[in-house]
Amino acid sequence: MGMPVIVEIRDTADFAPFGAVFKLLQAADARFSPYRRDSELCRFDRGEISAGDLSAEMRDVLDLADMTKTQTHGYFRIRRPDGALDPSGVVKGWALKRAADLLRGLGHRHFCVEIAGDMELSGLDAEGGPWRVGLSNPFARDEIIKVLGLSDCGIATSGTAARGQHIYDPHDPGREITRIVSLTVIGPDVLEADRFATAAFAMEEDGITFIEETPGLEGYMVGADGVATMTSGFNELVVT
């Protein structure tokens, strides 16, 4: 979907698992891309495929989207304001988790899989410690404002720094999100982090409270005024 992918596997010198991961992600793109007219998603949205004929993968993603909509009080939706179907807010995390599960199934323990800054981190890094993940300053993206030490978890960030305004309030689609610029979520895996990050960002200031109150999640929010707010357990993950 036009996003960079990075895979690092520490416990192999074999290229085969890298190929398997990229094949899986390419298949996900071919199935779910809202930009490819021949994708299953676009064909379903145009009515060329019935709900009964959808693939198991598509049904899984649509079910996840419905569940996330309920869990976030309607702040997560997969219809754009123009009515087009776009489950990108859950697909990226879903595909990353499937890639991580594939690597674990092949016996790998120490790896990182990343799509455009959202990551699944397993085991230890090259120095034998937790993976060090930097959070970029949304006002100056080449500047790191926090470094986290993470292992066996996922991290996802929603914001306006990279793609501009692309997240809206589903309860008021004409209103832009202006009071916060970035919200990072750490969860037990990247799917949990990713599917809640977009919805929490749409909640603006209430999003960090939602993350605080959701078991298994930690978060870091940067407001448009440059002031950061974090959940109660976030500092335990900070290394510098």
C-alpha positions in Angstrom: 0.0 0.0 0.0 2.9 2.3 -0.7 4.5 1.9 2.8 8.1 0.8 3.5 8.6 -2.6 5.1 11.6 -3.6 7.2 12.3 -7.1 8.5 15.2 -8.0 10.8 15.7 -11.6 11.9 18.6 -12.1 14.3 18.7 -15.8 14.6 19.2 -16.8 11.0 21.5 -16.3 8.1 19.0 -17.8 5.7 17.1 -15.6 3.2 14.1 -18.0 3.0 12.1 -16.5 5.9 12.5 -13.0 4.6 11.0 -14.2 1.3 8.2 -15.8 3.1 7.4 -12.6 5.0 7.4 -10.4 1.9 5.3 -12.9 0.0 2.7 -12.8 2.8 2.7 -9.0 2.9 2.4 -8.8 -0.9 -0.6 -11.1 -0.7 -2.2 -8.9 1.9 -1.7 -5.8 -0.3 -3.2 -7.5 -3.3 -6.2 -8.5 -1.2 -6.9 -5.4 0.9 -5.5 -2.4 -1.0 -8.1 0.3 -1.4 -6.0 1.7 -4.3 -5.9 -1.4 -6.5 -9.1 -1.9 -8.5 -8.5 -5.6 -8.8 -8.1 -6.2 -5.0 -10.7 -8.3 -3.3 -11.6 -5.3 -1.1 -12.4 -3.0 -4.1 -14.3 -5.7 -5.9 -16.4 -6.3 -2.8 -17.0 -2.6 -2.3 -18.2 -2.4 -6.0 -20.6 -5.3 -5.4 -18.7 -7.7 -7.7 -18.2 -10.1 -4.8 -21.0 -11.1 -2.4 -20.4 -11.3 1.3 -20.9 -15.1 1.1 -18.0 -15.4 -1.4 -15.4 -13.4 0.6 -12.1 -15.1 1.6 -11.5 -16.2 5.2 -8.9 -13.4 5.5 -11.4 -10.7 4.4 -14.0 -12.0 6.8 -11.4 -12.0 9.6 -10.5 -8.4 9.0 -14.1 -7.2 8.7 -15.0 -9.0 11.9 -12.0 -7.4 13.6 -13.1 -4.0 12.4 -16.6 -4.5 13.7 -15.2 -5.6 17.1 -12.9 -2.6 17.2 -15.8 -0.3 16.4 -17.8 -1.6 19.4 -14.8 -1.5 21.7 -14.0 2.1 20.8 -17.5 3.4 21.1 -17.8 4.0 17.3 -14.5 5.8 17.0 -13.1 3.1 14.7 -14.9 2.8 11.3 -13.8 1.4 8.0 -16.0 3.6 5.8 -14.4 6.8 4.7 -16.5 10.0 4.7 -17.0 9.5 1.0 -18.5 6.0 1.7 -15.6 4.0 0.3 -14.6 0.9 2.2 -11.1 1.2 3.7 -10.0 -1.1 6.6 -6.4 0.2 6.5 -6.6 1.1 10.2 -6.7 -2.6 11.1 -5.1 -4.3 8.1 -1.5 -3.1 8.7 -1.5 -4.5 12.2 -3.3 -7.7 11.1 -0.7 -8.3 8.4 2.3 -7.5 10.6 1.0 -9.9 13.3 0.5 -12.7 10.6 4.1 -12.1 9.5 5.4 -12.3 13.1 3.3 -15.5 13.7 4.8 -17.0 10.4 8.3 -16.3 11.7 7.5 -17.9 15.1 6.1 -20.9 13.3 9.4 -21.3 11.5 11.2 -21.4 14.8 12.5 -17.8 14.9 12.5 -16.0 18.3 14.5 -12.8 17.8 13.1 -10.5 15.1 11.5 -7.2 14.3 8.9 -6.7 11.5 8.0 -3.1 10.7 5.6 -1.3 8.3 6.0 2.5 8.2 6.9 2.7 11.9 4.5 0.2 13.3 6.3 -2.8 14.6 6.1 -6.3 16.1 9.2 -6.9 18.3 10.1 -10.4 19.5 12.9 -11.5 21.7 16.2 -9.5 21.9 18.1 -7.2 19.6 21.7 -7.6 18.3 23.1 -6.4 21.7 21.2 -9.0 23.7 18.7 -6.5 25.2 15.2 -5.3 24.5 14.7 -3.7 21.1 15.4 0.1 21.3 12.6 2.0 19.5 12.8 5.8 19.1 9.7 8.0 19.1 10.0 10.8 16.6 9.2 14.4 17.4 6.0 15.1 15.4 7.2 18.7 14.9 10.7 17.7 13.8 10.7 14.1 12.5 14.5 13.7 12.5 14.5 14.3 16.3 14.0 11.5 18.7 12.1 12.5 21.9 11.9 9.1 23.7 13.7 5.8 23.3 11.8 2.7 24.5 13.1 -0.7 25.4 10.6 -3.2 24.0 10.4 -7.0 23.7 7.5 -9.4 22.8 5.1 -6.6 22.1 3.8 -4.3 19.4 3.9 -0.6 18.9 1.9 1.7 16.6 1.6 5.5 16.1 -1.2 7.5 14.6 -0.7 11.2 13.8 -0.5 13.9 11.2 3.3 14.3 10.8 3.8 11.8 8.0 0.6 11.9 6.0 -1.1 15.1 7.1 -4.7 15.1 8.1 -6.1 11.7 7.2 -7.9 10.6 10.4 -11.4 12.0 11.1 -13.9 11.9 14.0 -16.5 9.3 12.8 -19.1 11.0 15.0 -18.5 14.3 13.2 -16.8 13.5 9.8 -16.5 17.2 8.8 -14.3 18.0 11.8 -10.6 17.7 11.5 -8.4 16.4 14.4 -6.4 19.5 15.4 -5.8 19.4 19.2 -3.3 16.5 19.1 -0.6 15.6 16.6 0.6 12.1 17.6 -0.5 9.2 19.7 1.6 6.1 20.2 0.2 2.8 21.6 2.2 -0.2 22.9 0.2 -3.4 23.2 0.8 -7.2 23.6 1.1 -7.4 19.9 1.1 -5.0 16.9 -2.5 -5.8 16.0 -3.8 -4.7 19.4 -1.6 -1.5 19.3 -2.5 -0.6 15.7 -6.3 -1.1 15.9 -6.6 1.1 19.0 -4.1 3.8 17.9 -6.3 5.2 15.1 -9.5 5.2 17.2 -7.7 6.8 20.2 -6.3 9.5 17.9 -9.8 10.3 16.7 -10.8 10.8 20.3 -8.2 13.6 20.6 -7.5 14.4 24.3 -9.8 11.6 25.5 -7.8 9.1 23.5 -5.0 8.8 26.1 -7.6 8.2 28.8 -9.1 5.5 26.7 -5.7 3.8 26.3 -5.1 4.1 30.1 -8.4 2.4 30.8 -7.8 -0.4 28.3 -6.0 -3.4 29.9 -2.7 -4.3 28.3 -2.1 -1.0 26.6 0.2 2.0 27.3 0.3 5.2 25.4 2.1 8.5 24.7 0.2 11.5 23.3 1.6 14.8 21.9 -0.7 17.7 21.8 -0.8 20.5 19.2 0.7 22.7 21.9 3.7 20.4 22.2 2.7 19.1 25.6 3.0 15.3 26.1 0.7 13.1 28.1 1.4 9.5 28.9 -0.3 6.5 30.6 0.7 5.5 34.1 2.9 2.6 33.0 4.6 4.2 30.1 7.7 5.5 31.9 8.6 1.9 32.8 9.3 1.3 29.0 11.5 4.4 28.6 15.3 3.8 28.5 16.4 7.3 27.5 
